[in-house]
Amino acid sequence: MRKHILILGGTTEAREFGQQLAARTDIAATLSLAGRTASPLAQAVPVRRGGFGGIAGLAQYLRDNAIEALIDATHPYAPTISAHALYAAAQTKTPMLVLCRPPWRAVAGDRWSEVLDAPEAAQTLGIEPRNVFLAVGRQEIAHFAAAPQHHYLIRSVDPVDPPLAVPHARYILARGPFEEEQERALLRAHAIDVVVAKNSGGAATYGKVAAARTLGIPVILLRRPPELPVHRVASVGEAMAWLDHVLKAPVDRGV
Ligand SMILES: NC(=O)c1ccc[n+]([C@@H]2O[C@H](COP(=O)([O-])OP(=O)(O)OC[C@H]3O[C@@H](n4cnc5c(N)ncnc54)[C@H](OP(=O)(O)O)[C@@H]3O)[C@@H](O)[C@H]2O)c1
């Protein structure tokens, strides 16, 4: 009998984990996506889309589908679903793991400042107009309407709708990975003098950070939400080792 596991996804790691699990004959994995992206990448395992309806909905899903392990491989800046996963797993006694890339660390030459959130980032840009490369994802962008004096270059996977309510904004639609050289060319072409980003970690979006360093451009990073008290690994290999260990252990759901 195949063991059912649920991966909460929306990241490269979730996709890669799904790819590895697709080859396993002893496991039936489902990958869950929030459904925000209009044309999501293909996945190697079956996908379900859309919210569960809070903690109770996710707990119900875990029960209804006899999920034997829950892997939270969502983005580090998606704290709501991660908290829901923590509580739903506890309620249903489902073993749970967080698979999450570690944040980038500053190296010599980086001119980083860290802020709590997008409103603080908008304030930190200052009064004088600047050319800002905004790479924070669509959901945070509206906060920058509070700083309309700047010229924004905004990159996102799907169109920003409604557009940012400022007089000067240009949009690029693109999906990573982004190479450092390509990012340097972009920052130069738009005479960018500050980058605003999330500390996503991983290689796919590090190019802009490395490019900013070599060009001496400051980077404002939104701080990561606090980590939840859940066992956490940084790589797909470690997640697989954890899963194998957990699936061997007898399940005690107290029923
Ligand atoms: N935030 C980012 O910067 C970012 C970047 C890249 C990718 N993503 C991915 O985009 C998704 C949405 O991000 P967010 O910031 O809106 O998350 P969020 O604020 O933590 O979640 C909001 C709600 O969206 C639903 N949801 C989120 N992820 C889901 C998933 N994988 N499967 C099913 N439902 C999910 C849940 O709805 P219910 O309460 O109804 O269950 C959740 O309460 C995440 O899955 C994340 O991995 C986010």
The ligand as an ORCA input file, in Angstrom:
! r2SCAN-3c Opt
* xyz 0 1
  N       5.262     35.157     -0.221
  C       6.246     35.015     -1.080
  O       7.184     35.836     -1.167
  C       6.277     33.826     -1.998
  C       7.306     33.710     -2.932
  C       7.345     32.590     -3.762
  C       6.374     31.624     -3.638
  N       5.391     31.763     -2.717
  C       4.387     30.695     -2.600
  O       3.128     31.273     -2.840
  C       2.157     30.720     -1.966
  C       1.310     31.835     -1.381
  O       2.142     32.718     -0.654
  P       1.527     33.687      0.438
  O       2.609     34.609      0.841
  O       0.203     34.202     -0.038
  O       1.243     32.621      1.637
  P       0.534     32.843      3.071
  O       0.257     34.293      3.271
  O       1.336     32.126      4.082
  O      -0.819     32.045      2.887
  C      -2.088     32.668      2.720
  C      -3.113     31.599      2.447
  O      -2.916     31.039      1.142
  C      -3.203     29.644      1.162
  N      -1.969     28.915      0.810
  C      -0.686     29.379      0.846
  N       0.162     28.454      0.383
  C      -0.590     27.386      0.043
  C      -0.288     26.120     -0.506
  N       0.989     25.769     -0.823
  N      -1.303     25.267     -0.738
  C      -2.591     25.627     -0.451
  N      -2.930     26.799      0.081
  C      -1.939     27.673      0.315
  C      -3.690     29.310      2.556
  O      -5.101     29.470      2.519
  P      -6.069     28.662      3.526
  O      -5.936     29.324      4.863
  O      -7.415     28.815      2.901
  O      -5.610     27.234      3.550
  C      -3.050     30.408      3.386
  O      -3.718     30.680      4.604
  C       2.899     29.901     -0.922
  O       2.517     28.553     -1.091
  C       4.356     30.097     -1.200
  O       5.108     28.909     -1.129
  C       5.313     32.839     -1.906
*
